[in-house]
Amino acid sequence: MSDNVPNPKKHYHLFDDDNLDHLYFDISKDGEIDANKYSLYNFTGDPKLEYAEWESRMDMMNSWFTDMKSQNRFLYERESINGSKVISKVVDPKTGEIREMLNFASNDYLNLTQDPRIWEKVKELSPEYGGGAGGVPLLSGSMTIIKQLARKIADMKGMESAIVYSSGYGANYGTISGLLGHKDVAIYDMFAHASLIDGSRGSNKKFFQHNDPVSLEKVLKANQNNYINKLVVVDGVYSMDGDIVKLNEILDIAHYYGAWVLVDEAHATGVIGKTGLGTLEHFGLEGKVDIITGTLSKAVGSIGGYVAASERLINYLKYTSRSYMFSTSPYIPSVVASLEALNLITEQKANKDKLWENINYVKKRLTKAGFNIGNAETAIFPIIIGDDNKVKEMTFRLHEKNIFVNPVPYPAVPRKLTRVRMTVTAGFNLEQLKYTLDEIERIGVEMEIISPVKANAV
Ligand SMILES: Cc1ncc(COP(=O)(O)O)c(C=O)c1O
């Protein structure tokens, strides 16, 4: 390009010309918005977008996607034709061919999505009930099998009562929005899951530094008399970092300041605690937390969500939690599968010992090789790189080696903490883990993420 030709840009009209310029984007060789220079935030979160017409908003995002695809940077929506297996058959987005990939991208920690014992139970019980529940829980959708599942969850979590939702998202969103009014506040760990944060869209929210009781205390002190009710919201195991909440300290501080505590058990159930019951069992704090929520879609291997609490609170939520009241009860085969999976977890520890063998191996190798894995201590491993383009490149190279991991670029996590997210499940054998870790180390050295590894065999 000669010096006097301006760098070509794509520009989009914004409605309010008085206050805002047009949005200008650098383009790449293909004439589309340069995927390397922008993040999803530019197309979903930038406040200027509110001034653009829908057609422009869609065009901007699609142009960016097109450029990402042309550069092999579009690493989402990988399609499997055999579910969430350890070796998943995934459609290659370019050639359409089926590739057998080692699945380090799912949350199916105990591999219960594929467990034949569960499928036998589904075959046995589902014909009795059929498929859909046919109604919302307060009307015709109240089923004995769903009540049994709720009872099982309440018992596992050491709570008086529980209700079941069709998704973990619905449970978190519905619990918080059903509880909080305009004079109340939710105080979140800044890494709390989006489904929890969305629950206070219509009410007040504050944040404290991740897993930092001192920061929580500051926020609580500053807001001591500003709200009628205060709810501290944390995850038991953090979904992007795999670390465990500092529950002892957080509970003490929250209760001291008169706040309630909600713990989301999504990534903890089946994984931590002596018998896999989750965070409360892990800390020996059964009965001390005010509200427990969770999902049936991770280690439980099915779909659905729950909230467990006192009988009084559950009765209250049944009539204030709109994603419970106004949504049809969960699909019955998934309820049967969840119940059987929870029985396997509590009665036979499911595959928990093998899961931990695999977690320990992966942790040892990643740490020894010099990767930054933050404070990972469960089945979720962040390989923190802090550079979006390197995150996408490393993910792409691993996919090329048939290792299925997920990229987590900005704005899903802060820019300095962008990462490749790898999850470990019980079903991998040592040979598969060795192959994967060898490749991760080789690529890590090649891309100068780690320095050359001296010993890569453990
Ligand atoms: C911590 C956490 N809570 C809640 C959810 C939502 O659960 P579900 O997928 O069942 O809607 C997720 C799932 O991504 C999660 O990671």
The ligand as a Gaussian input file, in Angstrom:
#p B3LYP/6-31G(d) Opt

LIG

0 1
 C      -20.607000     -22.163000      37.703000
 C      -21.781000     -22.436000      36.811000
 N      -23.019000     -22.225000      37.287000
 C      -24.096000     -22.441000      36.510000
 C      -23.996000     -22.867000      35.215000
 C      -25.225000     -23.057000      34.384000
 O      -25.610000     -24.383000      34.357000
 P      -26.426000     -25.025000      33.148000
 O      -25.445000     -25.313000      32.083000
 O      -27.060000     -26.231000      33.738000
 O      -27.440000     -24.014000      32.726000
 C      -22.738000     -23.134000      34.696000
 C      -22.625000     -23.678000      33.305000
 O      -21.988000     -23.316000      32.456000
 C      -21.594000     -22.897000      35.507000
 O      -20.360000     -23.107000      35.026000

